[in-house]
Amino acid sequence: MFRTRIVMALVMVAASVGSAQQPATPKSASKPEAKQAAKPAIKENEAALRRQAKITEEAAKATALAAVPGATVKSSEVEKENGKLIWSFDLTVPGKKGIEEVNIDAMTGKVIAKEHEDAKAEKAETKAEKAEKKANAPTKKP
C-alpha cells in the first residue's frame, strides 16, 4: 500500500512537471504563424459565402460537369463576382489544352457562364485573383 502511494505521488509530480515545461520556440517559427494568420481570414470569408449559398457545392459541381461532358474538376471556389454569389469550377477535358471555366449561380443552380481559357489566360486570371485577394486582405495593426 505504501509503494502504491509513492508511485501515485511520483506519477502526479511527473505529470505536473511535464505540463509546466513548454518547449522553446525559435524566432523563425513566428513568421509562418503570421502567414497562417492571414489564411484563416480568407477561409472564414469563404465559409461565410458558403453559408449564404442556397445551392451546395456538390449540386453545383454536378451541374458544371453536365455542362462539359467528360471533364474533371481541377479546382472550385465560391465567390462574389459582379455582385452575384457563384460557384466557379475549373474543369479539365482529356485531350484538350487549357481549362473550361464554368460558373454556377449559387442561389439558383443555373449555369451563368462557360468559357474556355488557354494556359496564358488562366495564368493571367490567377495573377489577378491573387492581387485582388492581397488588396482585400486585412491590414496589419502595429
N, C-alpha and C positions, 0 to 999 in steps of 0.2 A: 504494500500500500504506500509506503514511504517512497519507494522508487517511482511509482506511478505519478505521485505528486511532483517529484523532482523533474521527471520527463515532461510533464504537462507545463511546469513552470518554464523549463528551458524552451519548449516549443513556443510559448507565449512571448518570451523575451526575444527569441529569434524572429518571430513574426513582426513584432513591433519595431525592431531594429531594421529589418528589411524594408518595411513600409516607410520608414523615416528617411532612408537614404534614397536620393534621386541621382541618376547619372548626370554628369556634367554635359551640357550640350555645347558643341563647338560653335563659334561665331558664324561659320558658313551655313549652319543649319537654319538660321533665321531668314536667309534670303529665299530659299524655296518656300518657306512659310508665307512670305509676302506675296509670292506668285500664286500660291494656293488660296490665299485670302481673296484674290480677285475672281477666281473661278467660281466659288460658291455664289457670288452675286449674280453671275451670268446664269448659273444653274437655277437660282431662285427665280430669276426673271422668266426663264423657260418654264419652270414649274407653274408660275402664275399664269402664263399663257396657256399651258396645257389644261389648267383648271377652267379657263374660260371657254375652251373649245367644246362644242356640242358633239363633234364627230371625233371618235377615238383615233389614235394613230393607226391601229390595225385596220379599221374600216377605211381610212383614207389611203393606206398602203394598198389595200385590195383594189380600190378604185384606180389608183395610179398604175398598178401593174396591169389592170384590164385595158388601160388606155395605150399601153405599149406592150403588145404581146411578145413573150419570150424574154422579157427584161428581168433583171435582178436589181435589188436596191443596193446602191453604193453608200448613200447617206440620206438622212432625213432630219428635218427640224421643223419646229413650229415657230412662226414669226409673224410680225405685223408688217405688211407690205402695202403701201398706198392706202393705209387706214383699214385694211382688211386683215383679219386673222386667218392665216393659211398654214397648211401643211405643205412643205416643199420637199420633193423627193428627187434625188439624182439617181437615175437608172442607167445601167449599162446593158447593151444588147450585144450578144456574141456576134463577132464578125463585123461590127460597126464601130468606127473610131468615135471618140468623144462620148458625151452623155446626153441623155434625154432628161430634161428638167420638166417635171410635172408638178403643178401647183393645184392643190385641192382646197376649196373653201372649207374652213374648219367649223363653219356654222351650218352649211347646207350639205356638204359632202360632194358638191359638184366640181368637175374639172374646170378651172378658170384660166389655166394657161398650160401650154405644152410646147416646148421648143427644143431643138437640137442645138447643143453647144459643142463646138470643136475644142480641142485642148487649149488653144490660145484664149478663147472666150471664157472658158472655165477658170483658167488661171487669173484672168483679169477680174472676174466676179469674186473669186476667193480673196484676192487682194483688197478689193473694195469693201467686202464684208468685214475683213479684219480691221481696216481703217475705221469703219463705222462703229464696230464694237469698241475699239480703243477710244474713239471720240465720246461714246456714250458711257464709258466706264466711270465709276465714281472716282472723284479726285481724292488724293491722299491728304489727310489733315495733319499738320505739323504737331 
